[in-house]
Amino acid sequence: MATRKPLISGNWKMNLNHFEAIQTVQKLHYLLPKEIFEQVDVTIHVPFTDIRSVQTLIDSEELDLILGAQHCHWEDSGAFTGEVSPAFLEKLNVSFIVVGHSERREIFGETDEMVNKKVAAIQQHNMVPIVCCGETLDERELGETESKVLGQIEAALAGRSNEQIAALVVAYEPIWAIGTGKTATAEDAQLVCHAIRQKLRDMTDDVTADAVRIQYGGSVKAVNAAELMGQADIDGALVGGASLDPDEFARLVQFSASNLI
């Protein structure tokens, strides 16, 4: 079985201006001991208006944090008012991009076909897509969790080679747990993440499926991070609100790493 380095990703959503972003990143890096980055990758997905400021900070101070974005278009350029090109993000040293988040799907009408195009475009520009999937509360109560989640995975990764799939990240975020304070139990999260890995195995092969990092997201906090990270098929967390507080996020990263010791 492949050894997968855990990945903790902070999704700031539409929060923190570029002044606040600089202060938050500086404090977060100060709170995390340097050796922790040997155990865990930490990405921060800031608003577009913060990216240049945070990139300059990371590069000039040689910080170990990895810069991420929350969204992009699948075209490099064109008449797409308000959109951002993956080519532009590549030039800003963005390494990871969230794609298919439930808020993008529900609020902005992002479809499985659009997610598939974005995955291809992100990888074409040498960045890593974090492919989100998840079910609503109604779908969960109807016993449709696996069919919904695995259908999203199959659609998002259609046309990708085994090598390309091995290089991306999957984030399982039950929609009913995002920002609600509700969290799937570690056992429930593991069941779905195991099903995702098995789906990847069916689509590719053992080596590829075992290489993919699978994150859990949905009201992840320092208090539940270690238990979630202790599950066999959970390799990290996609963190929302808790990532805006550098003290809380640093604790979360450290608790996640402590599970590896």
C-alpha positions in Angstrom: 0.0 0.0 0.0 1.2 3.5 -0.8 2.3 5.8 1.9 0.1 8.9 1.6 1.3 12.2 3.1 -1.7 13.8 4.9 -3.1 17.0 3.4 -4.8 19.7 5.5 -6.4 22.4 3.3 -7.9 25.6 4.6 -10.7 26.9 2.4 -11.2 30.6 3.4 -14.2 31.0 1.1 -15.2 34.7 0.8 -13.4 35.9 3.9 -10.4 38.0 4.9 -9.1 40.9 2.7 -5.5 41.0 1.7 -4.3 42.8 4.8 -6.0 40.3 7.0 -4.7 37.5 4.8 -1.1 38.5 5.4 -1.5 38.7 9.1 -3.3 35.3 9.2 -0.7 33.5 7.2 2.2 35.0 9.2 0.6 33.9 12.5 -0.3 30.5 11.2 3.2 29.8 10.0 4.6 31.1 13.3 2.4 28.7 15.3 3.4 25.6 13.3 6.8 24.0 14.1 8.9 23.6 11.0 9.2 19.9 11.4 5.5 19.4 11.1 5.6 20.2 7.4 7.7 17.0 7.0 4.7 15.1 8.2 1.7 17.0 6.7 1.1 19.2 3.7 -0.8 22.4 4.5 -2.6 24.3 1.8 -4.4 27.6 2.1 -7.1 28.5 -0.4 -7.5 32.2 -0.2 -9.9 34.6 -2.2 -8.6 35.7 -5.6 -7.9 39.2 -4.3 -5.5 37.8 -1.7 -3.5 35.4 -3.9 -0.8 37.9 -5.1 -0.2 39.2 -1.5 0.0 35.7 0.0 2.1 34.4 -2.9 4.6 37.3 -2.3 4.7 36.5 1.4 5.2 32.8 0.9 8.0 33.3 -1.6 9.8 36.2 0.1 9.8 34.6 3.6 10.2 31.0 2.3 7.2 29.8 4.2 6.3 26.1 4.1 2.6 26.7 3.5 1.3 25.8 0.0 -0.8 28.3 -1.9 -4.2 27.2 -3.2 -7.3 28.7 -5.0 -11.0 28.0 -4.5 -12.1 27.9 -8.1 -11.2 28.6 -11.7 -12.6 28.4 -15.2 -11.6 25.6 -17.7 -10.6 28.0 -20.5 -7.3 29.8 -20.6 -8.8 33.1 -21.8 -11.9 34.5 -23.4 -15.2 36.4 -22.9 -16.0 35.0 -19.5 -16.7 38.0 -17.3 -15.7 37.6 -13.7 -14.0 34.2 -14.2 -10.3 33.4 -13.6 -8.1 31.4 -15.9 -6.1 28.4 -14.6 -3.2 29.8 -16.6 -3.3 33.0 -14.5 -3.2 31.0 -11.3 -0.3 28.9 -12.5 1.7 32.1 -13.0 1.0 33.0 -9.4 2.5 29.8 -8.1 -0.9 28.3 -7.1 -0.4 24.6 -6.5 -3.9 23.3 -5.5 -7.4 24.3 -6.7 -10.7 23.2 -5.1 -13.1 22.1 -7.8 -16.8 21.0 -7.6 -17.4 22.4 -4.1 -21.0 22.0 -3.1 -21.4 25.8 -2.8 -20.2 26.1 -6.4 -22.6 23.4 -7.5 -25.7 24.6 -5.5 -25.3 28.4 -5.7 -23.6 28.8 -9.1 -25.0 25.8 -11.0 -21.7 24.0 -11.5 -22.4 20.6 -13.2 -20.4 17.4 -13.3 -19.5 18.2 -16.9 -18.0 21.5 -15.8 -16.1 19.9 -13.0 -14.6 17.4 -15.4 -13.4 20.2 -17.7 -11.9 22.1 -14.8 -10.1 19.0 -13.5 -8.5 18.6 -17.0 -7.6 22.3 -17.2 -6.0 22.4 -13.8 -3.9 19.4 -14.5 -2.9 20.7 -17.9 -1.4 23.7 -16.0 0.6 21.5 -13.6 -1.7 22.1 -10.6 -3.5 19.7 -8.4 -7.3 19.6 -8.3 -9.1 18.9 -5.0 -12.2 17.2 -6.4 -15.2 17.7 -4.0 -18.1 15.3 -3.7 -20.9 14.8 -1.2 -24.6 14.1 -0.6 -27.5 16.2 0.8 -29.3 15.2 4.0 -32.3 13.9 2.0 -30.0 11.8 -0.2 -28.3 10.4 3.0 -31.7 9.5 4.6 -32.8 7.8 1.4 -29.7 5.6 1.4 -28.3 7.3 -1.7 -25.0 8.5 -0.4 -22.8 6.1 -2.3 -24.6 6.4 -5.6 -24.5 10.2 -5.4 -20.9 10.4 -4.3 -19.5 7.7 -6.6 -21.4 9.1 -9.5 -19.8 12.5 -9.0 -16.3 10.9 -8.8 -16.9 8.9 -12.0 -18.1 12.0 -13.9 -15.3 14.3 -12.6 -12.5 11.8 -13.5 -13.8 10.6 -16.9 -11.1 10.7 -19.5 -8.2 11.0 -17.0 -5.3 8.6 -17.1 -4.3 6.5 -14.2 -1.3 8.7 -13.7 -3.4 11.8 -13.7 -5.9 10.3 -11.2 -3.1 9.3 -8.9 -1.9 12.9 -8.8 -5.2 14.5 -7.7 -7.0 14.8 -4.4 -10.6 13.8 -3.6 -12.5 15.6 -0.8 -15.6 14.0 0.6 -17.8 16.7 2.1 -21.3 15.7 3.1 -23.3 18.8 2.3 -25.4 18.5 5.4 -22.3 18.9 7.5 -20.7 21.9 5.9 -20.9 24.9 8.2 -23.6 23.4 10.3 -21.6 22.2 13.2 -22.7 18.6 12.4 -20.0 16.2 11.5 -20.2 12.6 10.2 -18.8 10.2 12.7 -15.3 9.1 12.0 -16.7 5.6 11.2 -19.3 7.0 8.8 -16.8 9.2 7.0 -14.4 6.2 6.7 -17.2 4.1 5.1 -17.7 6.6 2.4 -14.0 7.3 1.9 -13.4 3.6 1.6 -16.2 3.3 -1.0 -14.5 6.2 -2.9 -11.2 4.4 -2.9 -12.8 1.2 -4.0 -14.5 3.1 -6.9 -11.1 4.5 -7.9 -9.7 0.9 -7.8 -12.5 -0.2 -10.1 -11.8 2.7 -12.5 -8.0 2.3 -12.5 -5.8 -0.2 -10.5 -4.6 -0.9 -7.0 -1.5 1.3 -7.3 -3.4 4.3 -8.5 -6.2 4.0 -6.0 -3.8 3.6 -3.1 -1.9 6.8 -4.2 -4.9 9.1 -4.2 -5.2 11.3 -1.1 -8.8 11.5 0.2 -9.8 14.3 2.5 -12.9 14.6 4.7 -14.6 18.0 5.0 -17.6 19.2 7.0 -17.3 21.1 10.3 -13.8 19.8 10.9 -12.2 21.2 14.0 -9.2 20.6 16.2 -11.3 18.4 18.6 -12.3 15.9 15.9 -9.3 16.0 13.5 -7.2 13.3 15.1 -10.1 10.8 15.2 -10.9 11.5 11.6 -7.3 11.2 10.5 -7.0 7.9 12.3 -9.2 6.2 9.7 -7.6 4.0 7.1 -8.9 5.9 4.0 -8.9 9.4 5.3 -5.7 11.3 4.4 -6.5 14.8 5.4 -9.2 17.4 5.8 -10.7 20.2 3.8 -11.4 22.8 6.5 -13.8 25.8 6.2 -14.5 28.1 9.1 -11.8 26.7 11.5 -9.1 27.7 8.9 -9.9 31.4 9.4 -8.6 31.3 13.0 -4.8 30.7 12.9 -4.8 29.4 16.5 -7.6 26.8 15.8 -6.2 25.8 12.4 -2.7 25.4 13.8 -4.1 23.1 16.6 -6.0 21.2 13.9 -2.9 20.6 11.9 -0.9 19.6 14.9 -3.6 17.2 16.1 -3.7 15.7 12.6 0.0 15.2 12.7 0.0 13.8 16.2 -2.0 10.8 14.9 1.0 9.9 12.8 3.5 9.7 15.6 
